[in-house]
């Protein structure tokens, strides 16, 4: 009887044990892969770094780096932060998409911004010369005919004259350095009202062909504080803390080898990835994964990969915008800038990564993409925040205010500090 029970139940017990061990193995493996990933949000990293297809971020490519709007009274307000969720951009996207489908080309003239801003207007400005073909492609694969048929190659701004009540026609301008292309459009979109910026402490005026800030001297502002998420709570750099902050760059953090050189370079690597913390506070990611070139990519898809990569970095806290790009052989390099409050930050000099650096950063973030895959990523490690608890007075020259950063380099902003109301 005892032998019968053993023969009947022992195989069942063994099967249950095997199932239990398999489940435990899966659980421990998942913990091993996810324990160092902030918020356990692993999927976006896989999509951005290792997916066979890139995310669709075309709408971010055509989003301007700033929006200037005026009511026709000579004063203008400017928006840098939160553009993707703003009413101004939602309005502009609809108008531009409508122009690309139904716009009527009026003609090309020499660029005269004074005529464009001498009316209620909203202007979407880019930090670089936007290719017309790429711009149209980002709105849709069949949107290129209107711009291409009008002879537009590049432009750096799109302006919309806001129609007055009862006016059924909008005028839209694609503005280049030397020439402007004008289109008309039946206004089928909701009305957009632009209040005067005369009382805005940040307001701009149009002067000598450009927008100039009219801030008074001894401008009250909130000082900018900056943080380095790669330093531990005591303010020190060490392998353990930096390793926890960069583990999301690796498919499996358990495979990371780490070390620090005599020159102060903290290195983390496996067979396909190297991440370095360089002496002058720059993170550098390099990928050695095999790249397939069977299906060539476009600027839009390469930008999508770059944008998704930056957007998935948990240690970037500031808003960022596309500051420019360049084709270098079969690679594309994208540069991104930061905003603080409602103003952009810019480097007044190149940012060297260390004493032996021969290839400094020209913008806070640089991403190199090869056929839809990010192969190199460099960024200044700092995050910036206006300090609302303190007020400082500063002499402002030409609408810019500069401040020191740890005595080594300087950053300058277009008043990249919140004004005190």
C-alpha positions as CSV (number, residue, x, y, z in Angstrom):
1,X,0.0,0.0,0.0
2,X,2.8,2.4,0.9
3,X,4.7,1.6,-2.3
4,X,1.5,2.3,-4.3
5,X,1.1,5.8,-2.6
6,X,4.8,6.5,-3.3
7,X,4.5,5.5,-7.0
8,X,1.4,7.6,-7.4
9,X,2.3,10.9,-5.6
10,X,6.1,11.2,-5.8
11,X,6.0,12.0,-9.6
12,X,3.3,14.6,-8.9
13,X,5.4,16.2,-6.2
14,X,8.5,16.2,-8.4
15,X,6.5,18.0,-11.2
16,X,5.2,20.6,-8.7
17,X,8.7,21.2,-7.5
18,X,10.0,21.6,-11.0
19,X,7.2,24.1,-11.8
20,X,7.9,26.0,-8.6
21,X,11.7,26.2,-9.3
22,X,11.0,27.4,-12.9
23,X,8.6,30.1,-11.6
24,X,11.2,31.2,-9.0
25,X,13.9,31.3,-11.8
26,X,11.7,33.6,-13.9
27,X,10.9,35.9,-11.0
28,X,14.6,36.2,-9.9
29,X,15.7,36.9,-13.5
30,X,13.1,39.6,-13.8
31,X,14.3,41.1,-10.5
32,X,17.9,41.0,-11.7
33,X,17.0,42.8,-14.9
34,X,14.7,45.4,-13.4
35,X,16.1,46.2,-9.9
36,X,18.4,49.0,-11.1
37,X,15.9,50.5,-13.6
38,X,14.3,53.7,-12.3
39,X,10.5,53.1,-11.6
40,X,11.0,49.6,-13.2
41,X,10.0,51.3,-16.4
42,X,12.0,49.0,-18.6
43,X,10.0,48.9,-21.8
44,X,10.7,52.4,-23.1
45,X,14.5,51.7,-22.8
46,X,14.2,48.6,-24.9
47,X,12.1,50.4,-27.5
48,X,14.5,53.3,-27.7
49,X,17.7,51.4,-27.7
50,X,17.1,47.9,-29.1
51,X,13.9,47.8,-31.1
52,X,14.0,46.8,-34.7
53,X,11.8,49.8,-35.6
54,X,12.1,53.3,-34.2
55,X,9.3,55.2,-32.5
56,X,7.3,57.8,-34.4
57,X,8.4,61.2,-33.0
58,X,7.9,63.1,-36.3
59,X,5.7,65.7,-34.6
60,X,8.5,66.6,-32.3
61,X,10.8,67.2,-35.3
62,X,8.5,69.9,-36.6
63,X,7.7,71.5,-33.2
64,X,9.4,74.9,-33.0
65,X,11.9,75.8,-30.4
66,X,9.9,79.0,-29.5
67,X,6.6,80.7,-30.4
68,X,6.5,84.5,-30.7
69,X,3.1,86.2,-30.8
70,X,2.0,89.8,-31.1
71,X,-1.3,91.7,-31.4
72,X,-0.1,94.3,-33.8
73,X,0.8,96.9,-31.2
74,X,4.6,96.4,-31.4
75,X,4.9,94.2,-28.3
76,X,5.4,90.5,-28.4
77,X,5.4,87.6,-25.9
78,X,7.5,84.5,-26.3
79,X,6.9,80.9,-25.3
80,X,9.7,78.3,-24.9
81,X,8.4,75.8,-22.3
82,X,5.5,73.4,-22.7
83,X,5.1,74.1,-26.4
84,X,3.9,70.6,-27.3
85,X,0.8,71.1,-25.0
86,X,0.2,74.7,-25.7
87,X,-2.9,76.2,-27.4
88,X,-0.6,78.2,-29.7
89,X,1.0,75.0,-31.1
90,X,-2.2,73.1,-31.4
91,X,-3.6,76.0,-33.4
92,X,-0.4,76.2,-35.6
93,X,-0.3,72.4,-36.3
94,X,-3.9,72.5,-37.6
95,X,-3.2,75.6,-39.8
96,X,0.1,74.2,-41.2
97,X,-1.5,70.8,-42.0
98,X,-4.3,72.6,-43.7
99,X,-1.9,74.7,-45.8
100,X,0.0,71.6,-46.8
101,X,-3.2,70.1,-48.1
102,X,-5.2,73.0,-49.3
103,X,-3.0,76.1,-49.4
104,X,-3.0,78.5,-52.3
105,X,0.5,79.8,-53.2
106,X,0.5,83.6,-53.6
107,X,4.2,84.2,-54.3
108,X,7.8,84.6,-53.2
109,X,9.2,87.9,-51.9
110,X,12.4,89.1,-50.2
111,X,12.1,88.5,-46.5
112,X,10.9,91.6,-44.6
113,X,10.0,90.7,-41.1
114,X,8.8,94.3,-40.4
115,X,5.9,93.7,-42.7
116,X,5.1,90.3,-41.2
117,X,5.0,91.5,-37.6
118,X,3.0,94.7,-38.3
119,X,-0.3,92.8,-37.7
120,X,-1.7,90.3,-35.3
121,X,0.7,87.4,-35.8
122,X,1.9,84.2,-34.3
123,X,5.4,83.0,-35.4
124,X,6.8,79.5,-35.0
125,X,10.6,79.8,-35.0
126,X,13.2,77.0,-35.5
127,X,16.8,77.0,-34.1
128,X,18.1,75.8,-37.5
129,X,17.2,75.9,-41.2
130,X,14.3,73.4,-41.6
131,X,14.3,71.4,-44.8
132,X,10.9,71.9,-46.5
133,X,10.7,68.3,-47.8
134,X,11.5,66.9,-44.3
135,X,9.0,69.2,-42.7
136,X,6.2,68.2,-45.1
137,X,7.1,64.5,-44.7
138,X,6.7,64.8,-40.9
139,X,3.1,65.9,-41.4
140,X,2.3,63.0,-43.8
141,X,3.8,61.1,-46.7
142,X,1.5,62.9,-49.2
143,X,2.0,66.5,-47.9
144,X,5.1,67.5,-49.9
145,X,3.5,68.8,-53.1
146,X,2.4,72.2,-52.0
147,X,5.8,73.3,-50.5
148,X,7.9,71.5,-53.2
149,X,5.8,73.0,-56.0
150,X,6.4,76.5,-54.6
151,X,10.1,76.1,-54.7
152,X,10.8,76.2,-51.0
153,X,14.1,74.5,-50.0
154,X,14.7,75.7,-46.4
155,X,13.0,78.0,-44.0
156,X,13.5,78.9,-40.3
157,X,10.0,80.2,-39.3
158,X,6.3,79.9,-40.1
159,X,4.1,82.9,-39.4
160,X,0.3,83.1,-39.4
161,X,-1.5,86.4,-39.7
162,X,-4.5,86.1,-37.4
163,X,-7.6,86.9,-39.3
164,X,-9.9,89.6,-38.0
165,X,-13.5,88.9,-37.2
166,X,-15.5,88.1,-40.3
167,X,-12.4,87.5,-42.4
168,X,-12.5,84.0,-43.9
169,X,-8.9,84.0,-45.2
170,X,-5.7,83.4,-43.4
171,X,-2.2,84.3,-44.7
172,X,0.6,81.9,-43.8
173,X,4.3,82.7,-44.4
174,X,7.3,80.3,-44.7
175,X,10.2,82.5,-43.8
176,X,13.8,82.0,-44.9
177,X,16.9,84.1,-44.4
178,X,16.5,85.8,-47.8
179,X,13.1,84.9,-49.1
180,X,9.6,84.4,-47.8
181,X,6.8,82.2,-49.4
182,X,3.2,83.4,-48.8
183,X,0.1,81.2,-48.9
184,X,-3.6,81.9,-48.4
185,X,-6.0,79.5,-46.7
186,X,-9.7,79.5,-46.1
187,X,-10.0,79.7,-42.3
188,X,-11.7,76.5,-41.2
189,X,-10.0,76.4,-37.8
190,X,-11.2,78.0,-34.5
191,X,-10.3,81.6,-33.9
192,X,-7.2,82.4,-32.0
193,X,-7.0,85.6,-29.9
194,X,-3.6,87.2,-29.1
195,X,-3.6,89.5,-26.1
196,X,-1.2,92.4,-26.0
197,X,2.2,91.7,-24.4
198,X,2.7,95.3,-23.3
199,X,2.4,94.4,-19.6
200,X,4.5,91.3,-19.8
201,X,7.8,91.7,-17.9
202,X,9.4,89.4,-20.5
203,X,8.0,91.1,-23.6
204,X,10.0,91.6,-26.8
205,X,9.9,94.4,-29.3
206,X,10.9,94.2,-33.0
207,X,14.1,96.1,-33.6
208,X,16.8,96.0,-36.4
209,X,15.3,93.0,-38.0
210,X,14.9,90.9,-34.9
211,X,13.2,90.5,-31.6
212,X,14.9,92.2,-28.6
213,X,14.0,91.9,-25.0
214,X,13.1,95.1,-23.2
215,X,14.0,94.3,-19.6
216,X,15.2,97.1,-17.4
217,X,18.6,97.1,-15.7
218,X,18.8,95.6,-12.2
219,X,16.2,93.0,-13.3
220,X,14.8,91.0,-10.4
221,X,15.1,87.2,-11.0
222,X,15.1,83.9,-9.2
223,X,18.7,82.5,-9.1
224,X,19.3,79.2,-10.9
225,X,20.2,76.2,-8.9
226,X,21.7,73.1,-10.5
227,X,22.0,69.5,-9.4
228,X,24.2,66.6,-10.5
229,X,22.2,63.3,-10.2
230,X,25.4,61.3,-10.6
231,X,26.8,62.5,-7.3
232,X,25.7,60.7,-4.1
233,X,24.0,62.3,-1.1
234,X,27.4,63.5,0.2
235,X,28.2,65.2,-3.2
236,X,30.8,62.6,-4.1
237,X,31.4,60.6,-7.3
238,X,31.7,56.8,-6.9
239,X,31.3,53.7,-9.0
240,X,28.3,52.4,-7.0
241,X,26.1,55.5,-7.3
242,X,27.0,56.3,-10.9
243,X,26.4,52.6,-11.8
244,X,22.9,52.9,-10.4
245,X,22.2,56.0,-12.6
246,X,23.5,54.6,-15.9
247,X,22.2,50.9,-15.6
248,X,19.2,51.7,-17.9
249,X,21.7,52.0,-20.8
250,X,22.3,48.2,-20.6
251,X,20.0,45.4,-21.6
252,X,21.2,43.3,-18.6
253,X,22.8,45.3,-15.8
254,X,24.2,42.1,-14.4
255,X,26.7,41.9,-17.3
256,X,28.3,45.3,-16.5
257,X,32.1,45.6,-15.8
258,X,33.1,48.8,-14.1
259,X,36.3,50.6,-13.1
260,X,37.8,54.1,-12.7
261,X,41.0,55.2,-14.4
262,X,43.8,57.3,-12.9
263,X,42.5,60.2,-15.0
264,X,39.1,60.1,-13.2
265,X,37.1,58.4,-16.0
266,X,34.4,56.1,-14.6
267,X,33.8,53.3,-17.1
268,X,30.9,50.8,-17.3
269,X,30.9,48.3,-20.1
270,X,29.8,44.9,-21.6
271,X,30.3,43.4,-25.0
272,X,28.0,45.8,-26.8
273,X,27.9,49.0,-24.7
274,X,30.3,51.4,-23.0
275,X,29.2,54.2,-20.7
276,X,31.7,56.7,-19.3
277,X,31.5,59.5,-16.8
278,X,34.1,61.9,-18.0
279,X,36.1,64.3,-15.8
280,X,34.3,67.5,-16.7
281,X,30.8,66.2,-15.9
282,X,29.8,64.6,-19.2
283,X,28.1,61.3,-19.6
284,X,29.0,59.4,-22.8
285,X,27.2,56.4,-24.2
286,X,28.6,54.3,-27.1
287,X,26.9,51.3,-28.7
288,X,28.8,48.6,-30.6
289,X,25.7,46.6,-31.6
290,X,25.6,45.4,-35.2
291,X,23.7,47.7,-37.5
292,X,21.7,46.4,-40.5
293,X,21.8,48.7,-43.6
294,X,19.3,46.7,-45.6
295,X,16.6,49.3,-45.1
296,X,17.9,52.9,-45.2
297,X,16.3,55.4,-42.8
298,X,15.2,59.0,-43.3
299,X,15.9,62.1,-41.3
300,X,12.5,61.8,-39.7
301,X,13.1,58.2,-38.5
302,X,16.6,59.0,-37.3
303,X,15.3,62.0,-35.4
304,X,12.6,59.7,-33.9
305,X,15.3,57.4,-32.5
306,X,17.4,60.3,-31.1
307,X,14.4,62.0,-29.5
308,X,13.1,58.8,-27.9
309,X,16.6,58.1,-26.5
310,X,16.8,61.5,-24.9
311,X,13.3,61.3,-23.7
312,X,13.8,58.0,-22.0
313,X,16.8,59.2,-19.9
314,X,15.4,59.5,-16.3
315,X,18.2,61.9,-15.3
316,X,17.1,64.7,-17.7
317,X,14.6,66.9,-15.8
318,X,14.6,70.0,-18.0
319,X,12.5,70.5,-21.1
320,X,14.6,70.2,-24.2
321,X,14.3,71.2,-27.9
322,X,16.0,70.4,-31.2
323,X,18.8,72.9,-31.6
324,X,20.1,71.6,-35.0
325,X,21.4,68.5,-36.8
326,X,24.1,67.5,-39.3
327,X,24.6,64.7,-41.8
328,X,28.1,63.1,-41.4
329,X,28.6,60.3,-43.9
330,X,25.9,57.6,-43.1
331,X,25.5,59.0,-39.6
332,X,23.3,61.9,-38.4
333,X,24.1,64.1,-35.4
334,X,21.3,65.8,-33.5
335,X,21.8,68.6,-30.9
336,X,19.4,69.5,-28.2
337,X,19.2,72.5,-25.9
338,X,17.5,72.9,-22.4
339,X,15.0,75.5,-21.2
340,X,14.8,76.9,-17.6
341,X,11.4,78.2,-16.7
342,X,10.3,79.8,-20.0
343,X,13.7,80.6,-21.4
344,X,16.4,78.7,-23.2
345,X,19.9,78.0,-22.0
346,X,22.9,78.3,-24.3
347,X,26.6,77.7,-23.9
348,X,28.8,80.8,-24.3
349,X,31.8,78.5,-25.1
350,X,32.4,74.9,-26.1
351,X,32.0,72.4,-23.3
352,X,35.1,70.2,-23.1
353,X,34.7,66.8,-21.6
354,X,38.2,66.7,-20.0
355,X,41.7,68.0,-20.3
356,X,42.5,65.9,-23.4
357,X,39.2,66.6,-25.2
358,X,39.4,67.5,-28.9
359,X,35.7,67.1,-29.7
360,X,33.8,69.4,-27.2
361,X,30.0,69.7,-26.9
362,X,28.5,72.7,-28.6
363,X,25.0,72.1,-27.1
364,X,24.0,70.4,-23.8
365,X,23.0,67.2,-25.5
366,X,24.4,65.4,-28.6
367,X,23.0,62.2,-30.2
368,X,24.5,60.4,-33.1
369,X,22.3,58.0,-35.0
370,X,23.3,55.4,-37.7
371,X,20.4,53.9,-39.7
372,X,17.8,54.4,-37.0
373,X,20.0,53.3,-34.1
374,X,21.6,55.5,-31.5
375,X,25.3,54.7,-31.5
376,X,26.6,57.6,-29.4
377,X,25.0,59.9,-26.8
378,X,26.7,62.7,-24.9
379,X,25.2,65.2,-22.4
380,X,26.2,67.6,-19.7
381,X,25.0,66.0,-16.5
382,X,23.4,69.0,-14.8
383,X,19.7,69.7,-14.3
384,X,18.7,73.4,-13.7
385,X,15.9,74.9,-11.6
386,X,14.9,78.5,-10.8
387,X,15.0,78.9,-7.0
388,X,11.7,80.6,-6.1
389,X,12.8,81.1,-2.5
390,X,15.4,83.8,-3.3
391,X,15.5,86.9,-5.4
392,X,18.6,88.5,-6.9
393,X,19.1,91.7,-8.9
394,X,21.2,91.6,-12.1
395,X,22.3,94.0,-14.7
396,X,20.9,92.7,-18.0
397,X,22.6,93.4,-21.3
398,X,20.7,92.9,-24.5
399,X,18.2,90.7,-22.7
400,X,20.8,88.1,-21.6
401,X,22.0,87.2,-18.1
402,X,25.0,85.0,-17.4
403,X,25.9,83.1,-14.3
404,X,28.9,81.0,-13.3
405,X,28.9,77.2,-13.0
406,X,31.3,75.7,-10.5
407,X,33.9,78.2,-11.6
408,X,35.0,76.2,-14.6
409,X,32.7,77.2,-17.4
410,X,29.8,79.6,-17.9
411,X,26.3,79.2,-19.2
412,X,24.4,82.2,-20.6
413,X,20.7,82.4,-21.0
414,X,18.2,84.6,-22.7
415,X,17.0,85.5,-19.2
416,X,16.7,81.8,-18.5
417,X,15.4,82.6,-15.1
418,X,11.9,83.2,-13.9
419,X,11.0,86.8,-13.4
420,X,9.6,87.9,-10.1
421,X,6.1,89.2,-10.6
